[in-house]
Amino acid sequence: MFFVEHFLGILIDTSFLGLWVLLQWILEQAIERFRLAGVIDAYVLTAFRIFFAVSTLALMAIFLSVDIGVVMIRAWRKLNKELHG
């Protein structure tokens, strides 16, 4: 049960990466479909994509690393308890 809880947490965290990829693909399709009128529109949309990418990936990396760290520490403690009584 211990690993199932944390595996689900890690799975949820990585689903944010899938959401990010999906939204990036949708934005790329929108750019191609609407053929932006001006250079400023392209710069604003590019800036938005970069900001969105960094903020989403940073958040996902933080939560994922915390979840993996918790799993590793608890597994190490459990192993030490089994070995040393």
VMD Tcl script that draws the C-alpha trace (Angstrom):
set ca {
  {0.00 0.00 0.00}
  {2.91 2.32 0.77}
  {4.29 2.29 -2.76}
  {0.83 2.46 -4.35}
  {0.14 5.83 -2.69}
  {3.36 7.34 -3.88}
  {3.19 5.74 -7.29}
  {-0.19 7.37 -7.82}
  {1.26 10.70 -6.70}
  {4.11 10.37 -9.17}
  {1.65 9.33 -11.88}
  {-0.47 12.43 -11.23}
  {2.63 14.63 -11.33}
  {3.74 13.21 -14.65}
  {0.24 13.66 -16.06}
  {0.94 17.39 -15.86}
  {3.71 16.80 -18.39}
  {1.21 15.18 -20.72}
  {-1.13 18.12 -20.27}
  {1.73 20.49 -21.07}
  {2.56 18.59 -24.27}
  {-1.10 18.62 -25.30}
  {-1.45 22.36 -24.73}
  {1.77 23.07 -26.62}
  {0.45 21.05 -29.55}
  {-2.89 22.91 -29.45}
  {-1.09 26.26 -29.44}
  {1.06 25.18 -32.38}
  {-2.08 24.18 -34.30}
  {-3.69 27.52 -33.46}
  {-0.65 29.41 -34.72}
  {-0.74 27.54 -38.03}
  {-4.51 27.86 -38.40}
  {-4.91 31.56 -37.61}
  {-1.70 32.74 -39.32}
  {-0.94 35.59 -37.01}
  {-1.45 39.05 -38.47}
  {1.64 40.74 -37.15}
  {5.06 40.19 -35.76}
  {3.95 41.51 -32.36}
  {1.27 38.82 -32.14}
  {3.87 36.16 -32.84}
  {6.20 37.57 -30.16}
  {3.42 37.76 -27.57}
  {2.33 34.21 -28.27}
  {5.92 32.96 -28.20}
  {6.53 34.74 -24.89}
  {3.35 33.17 -23.49}
  {4.44 29.71 -24.64}
  {7.88 30.10 -23.05}
  {6.44 31.38 -19.77}
  {3.84 28.62 -19.71}
  {6.45 25.98 -20.51}
  {8.87 27.08 -17.80}
  {6.20 27.50 -15.12}
  {4.54 24.17 -15.86}
  {7.73 22.15 -16.15}
  {9.30 23.73 -13.06}
  {6.23 22.97 -10.95}
  {6.05 19.42 -12.25}
  {9.77 18.86 -11.64}
  {9.49 20.13 -8.06}
  {6.55 17.91 -7.16}
  {8.00 14.90 -8.95}
  {11.37 15.23 -7.24}
  {9.71 15.61 -3.83}
  {7.55 12.53 -4.40}
  {10.50 10.45 -5.58}
  {12.57 11.66 -2.63}
  {9.84 10.69 -0.16}
  {9.55 7.23 -1.70}
  {13.31 6.69 -1.60}
  {13.69 7.89 2.01}
  {10.82 5.76 3.24}
  {12.10 2.73 1.36}
  {15.57 3.27 2.84}
  {14.11 3.55 6.37}
  {12.04 0.41 5.84}
  {15.09 -1.45 4.58}
  {17.19 -0.32 7.54}
  {14.42 -1.37 9.92}
  {14.34 -4.83 8.34}
  {18.12 -5.22 8.43}
  {18.81 -3.77 11.88}
  {15.67 -4.71 13.72}
}
mol new
graphics top color blue
foreach p $ca { graphics top sphere $p radius 0.5 }
foreach p [lrange $ca 0 end-1] q [lrange $ca 1 end] { graphics top cylinder $p $q radius 0.2 }
display resetview
